[in-house]
Amino acid sequence: MAFEVGDRVYAEKSGRRRRTARQPMRPGRHGVVVRVLRGDPNPRYEIKWDEGITTVFSPSGASLHADPNYVAPEGSSQG
């Protein structure tokens, strides 16, 4: 699924790095697409996460989804 600037997204939790009991798997994160750096078939997005940081994200498989908990304000074309 391709995303556009302004779309709310959810990245699934990451288990890429080895975690210990003190450092469990990273939870999923919510954010907004700020810029599309590269489109399909290998997309790359600049995303501003709700924690306040901005990163470049290259989703693997189906790890990036439209944010299921986001409700667009009335009159908005997002959804």
DABEL-V535733 format. One record per backbone hydrogen bond with DSSP energy under -0.5 kcal/mol. CO is the residue of the C=O (numbers start at 0). NH is the residue of the N-H. E is the energy in kcal/mol with one decimal. If there is no record, write none. Layout:
co=CO nh=NH e=E
co=CO nh=NH e=E
This chain:
co=3 nh=6 e=-2.1
co=6 nh=32 e=-2.4
co=7 nh=66 e=-1.8
co=8 nh=30 e=-2.2
co=9 nh=11 e=-0.5
co=9 nh=64 e=-2.5
co=10 nh=28 e=-1.9
co=13 nh=25 e=-1.3
co=22 nh=19 e=-0.7
co=25 nh=13 e=-1.0
co=28 nh=10 e=-2.7
co=29 nh=49 e=-2.9
co=30 nh=8 e=-2.7
co=31 nh=47 e=-2.6
co=32 nh=5 e=-3.1
co=34 nh=36 e=-0.7
co=34 nh=45 e=-3.0
co=37 nh=43 e=-2.4
co=38 nh=41 e=-0.8
co=43 nh=36 e=-2.1
co=43 nh=37 e=-1.7
co=44 nh=46 e=-0.6
co=44 nh=56 e=-3.6
co=45 nh=33 e=-3.1
co=45 nh=34 e=-1.5
co=46 nh=48 e=-0.8
co=46 nh=54 e=-2.3
co=47 nh=31 e=-2.1
co=48 nh=51 e=-2.4
co=52 nh=48 e=-2.7
co=54 nh=46 e=-3.0
co=54 nh=56 e=-0.5
co=56 nh=44 e=-2.8
co=56 nh=58 e=-0.6
co=59 nh=62 e=-0.9
co=62 nh=11 e=-2.4
co=64 nh=9 e=-2.8
co=66 nh=69 e=-1.0
co=69 nh=71 e=-0.6
co=72 nh=75 e=-1.9
